[in-house]
Amino acid sequence: MKMRKGASPTGAPEESPGFLLWQLANAWQRRMRQVLAPLGLTYVQAMLLSALIKLEEQYRKTASPITQGDLARFCRADATMTSQVLRTLESKGLLERSRGVDARARLPNLTPAGRSLALQAMPLTQTVDEEFFGGDPADPHGRNDDGLVVDLRELWGRQADQPFDA
């Protein structure tokens, strides 16, 4: 994905990719809040619950326990933020955190209520993504969300080696 030279000659916010990304992110977050509010979840909470389900599937083959650190790395999220959100989910009865062999490691496990809520949230967030980012299938020049995902991954790939700053 290349930016055209001179794409923001006036310096106007609506010509800045950063400004537009910020506006889009705000609109997307508003929509996510709307669909997840009836479940009593934030997007980050729903993402971590869903990620635990995905990790369980992967770790089932190895019989290794999932640690909070594993979850944070899987989500490419800050470890402290992950711990804080998991603490909130634990207080809601959606997961339990036990100690691992290494007493410093916390092992998050979904409760039946947490699993049920994650399974309810997953199709809701998927639908928001499809509606928000999907192209118009009737437009032969329309962009589909697969192309957007490719572009976003390319952008992320250029930043992924940068340290996470809270």
N, C-alpha and C positions, 0 to 999 in steps of 0.2 A: 504494500500500500504506500504510494508516494503522494506527498503533498505537492500540489502545483506550486511552482515558483510564483511569488507575488500573490498567493492566495488571500492574503490579508493586507492589501496595500494601504487601506485607510486606517487600520488598527481598530476597526469597529468590532465590538464584541461578537456580533452575529457572523463575523468572518473568521473568528478565532476557533480552531478545532477544540481547544481546551474549554472555552466558554460553552460551545455547543455540547460537548461531552458532559459538562457539569449540568447543563439544563436537562439533557436527556436522562442523566442519572437521577436527577431530582424527580422527574416525571415518572420514571420507572419505579423508584422507591415509593412514591405516593400510591401507585397502583398496587404494589406488593403489600403495602400497609393495609389498603382497603380489603384485599382478598384474605389476608392472614389474620386480621383483627378478630373475626368471629371465632377463630381457633385460639385466640389469646397468645399468638406468637409474633415475634418480629421475624424479619427475613433471616437475620443471622442465626436466630434460634432454630428456625425451620431448616436452614442449610446445615447446621451442625447435626441436628437429629437425622436428616436424610443422609449426610455423609457417614454417620455411624452405621446406618444400614448398609451402605455400599462397602464400607471397610469390613463389616462383619462377613459379607459375602467373600471378600478377598482373603481374610484371615482364617476363615473356616477351614481352608485347605491346609494351613500350617499349624493350626491349633495354638497359635501365639495370641496372647492377650493384646488388646488395643490400648495404647496409652493415650493420654491427652496430647502428648507430643506428636504421636503418630497422626492424630486427628488434625492438629494444627498444621502439620506439614502437608497432609493430604489436601487440606483446604487452602493452603498457602496463606494462612492467617497468623497473626501475632499470637504467640503462646500465652501471654498474659490476658489478652482479650478472650481467647478461647477458654481459659480457666474461669474467668469471671462469668462468661455466658453459661458455661456448664454448671457453675455454682447456682445460678438462677434457675436453670432447668432442673437441677437436683431439688431445689426448694419447692418447685412446682410438682414434684413427684414424677417427673418424666424420665429421669435417669438416676442411677446410683453410681457413686464413685468409690471404688475400693482401693486399697493399697496393693501395689505389686510386690514382687520379690525385692526389688529396690524400693525401699520405704519412701523414697522421694517421688516415685512414679504413681500417678493416679490412673485408675482404669475405669473409664466410663462405660456403663452398661445401660441400655435402654430398659425401662420398665414396660410392661404391657401397655400402659397408657401412653408412654412416650412413643412406642412403636406405632400405635394406632394413630396418634396425632401426626407423626411424620408421614405415614402412608396417606393421610388425608391432605397434608400440605403439598406433597410432591406433585400431584396432578394440577393443583391450583397454581403453583409457581411455574410449572411447565406451560400452562395455558397463557399466563400473563406474558411469558417470554415469547411464545408463538404469536400472540396477538400484537404485542408491542414491537417486536423486531422482525416479524415476518413480512415478506414482500407481498405485493399484489399479484396473485397468480395469473390474473387476466391481462396484466401488462407484460408484453414480450420483452420490454427493456427493464422491467422491474427487478429489483435485487431480492434474492431470497435470503433467509437467515443463515443458510450454509455459507454463503459468500461473506457475510458479516462476521461469522464465527472465524473463518479463515483469517480475515483481516485483523480481528481482535487478537487471535492467537499470535499472529506475526508481531503485532505491537507489544503484546505481553512478553513474547520471547526476547525482545530487545531490552525489556526492563526486569525480567525475572532474576537476573543475577545481581540486581541491586539489593542492598540490605533493606529490610523492612524497618521503616521509622514510624513509631507510634504517633 
